[in-house]
Amino acid sequence: MLGHSKSDVRYWQRAVFRQSYTRNGHSFLTKAWAMKVAYEGRRETFALGAPNKAVAAARARDIYLFLAANGWEAALARYKKTKRITGERSIEQAVTVGEFLDAVFTVSTNRSTIRRRKFRNGNNHFSQWPGTNRLLFARRGSP
């Protein structure tokens, strides 16, 4: 039996999938379906927002056809939502860790007693010196 073309919803019924995630050591699947599409050397995942596989397959086909006709920029603008962070900042305008710490140190009531601060994250640590805008990053064991 020959395969179906990407313009046929039957192709996408086999291509859509439910993404997995882990919480507290247990694996789960999302309720909604997703698709991965590669086109012109780029690969993206699109959430289809449908718990019904047939509906998800139809949306996947629509996204692919729109992508093929209009290109990546138009497809991403139409089908991928830009995540918003509190206020008016988008992901592209997100605050860096250094900017966040500068704001914390600025409003700190005991700024005069602040010494070098270390913030640990697994095998990495960040250091901030008072009076500087620099956030230093080093792996454990680094000088």
N, C-alpha and C positions, 0 to 999 in steps of 0.2 A: 504494500500500500504506500502510495506517495505521501509525503508530508504536505501540510497545508501552508499556504503563503501567509506572511505576516499581516496581510489585509483581511484574512479570514479569522473570524472569532474563534474557530476551533483550534487554531494555532495557539492562541492566548489562553485557552482553557487548560492547556498542558504547561504553559509557561508561567502563569501566576503562582504565587506561593505565599504562605503566611510566615512572617518574620519571627524569629525566636529571640528570646531574651532570658537572662538569668536573674533571679532574685532569691537571696538567702540560700544560694547553692542549688536551687531548683530551676529547671528549664521550663519555659512556658512558650506558647505560640500566641501571637496577636490574634484578635478576633477578625480584623480586616485583612484583606489580601493586598499584595504588593507585586510589583513587576520590576525587572531589571531590563534595561535596554541599552544596547551598544549601537552607536551610530557615528560615523565619521571620526573614529578613533577615540571617542569619549564614551564612558559608561556611567549610567545613573540609575538609582533606585527611585521609584515613584510609589508612594502609598496610594492605594486605590480607594480607600475609604468605604469599602463595601464588604459586609460579612458573607454575601452571597457570591459564590464562585462564578456563576454565569454573568452576573452584573459586572463583577470585577474584570472578567475577560473582555467584555464589551468596552469597558473604560480603557483597558490596556490597549486594545486595538485602536481606539480613538486617539489616545496619546501618541501612539506610534505613527499613525497616519498624519497627525498634526505636526509631529516632529519632522517627518520626512518632507512635508510640504513647506514648512516654515523655518526649520532650523532650531538649534539648541536654545538660543536666547529667548525666542518667542515661546517655545514649549516650556521652558523653566518658569518664565513669567506667568504663564497661564495655569500650569498644573502643579507647580511646587510653591507652597506658601513660604514667604520669608518669615522666619521665626522672630517674634518680637520679645525684647527684654524690657523690663519695667520702664515706664516712661516712653519716650519717643525713640529709643535706640534700637536699631536692628542688629543682627549678628555682626554685620560689617562694622558697626559703630560700638561694639561691646567694650566695656571698660577692661583695661588690662589689670593684672594682679597688682602691678606697681601703682597704677592710678588709684585703685581701690585702697591700697595700704596708705598712700599719701592722704586720701580723704579721711581714713580712720585716724591717722596720726594728727591730722589737722584739728579734728574735733575732740581729740583725747584731752581730758581734763588734767592729766598728769604728764603732759608732754615733756616737762623738764626732767622727769625721772626715767624716760624711755631710754633704754640702752639698745644695743644691737638685738634685734628680734629674729628668732628663727621660727619658721613655719615648716613643719615636716609633712611630707606626703610620700609614704612608702619609703623607697630608697633615696628620695630626693629631698633637698631642703632649700628654702628660700631665706635670704637674709636681708634685712633692711637696716640701714644706719640712719640715725636721726639727722635731719638737716640735709638729706640727699634725696634725690628723686630716683635713685638707682635701686633696683631690686636685683640682688645677686642670686644666681642659681648655681647649684653644684650638686653633684651626686655624692652620696656618702663615700668617704674614703678619699675624696678630692681635697687638695690643699686649700 
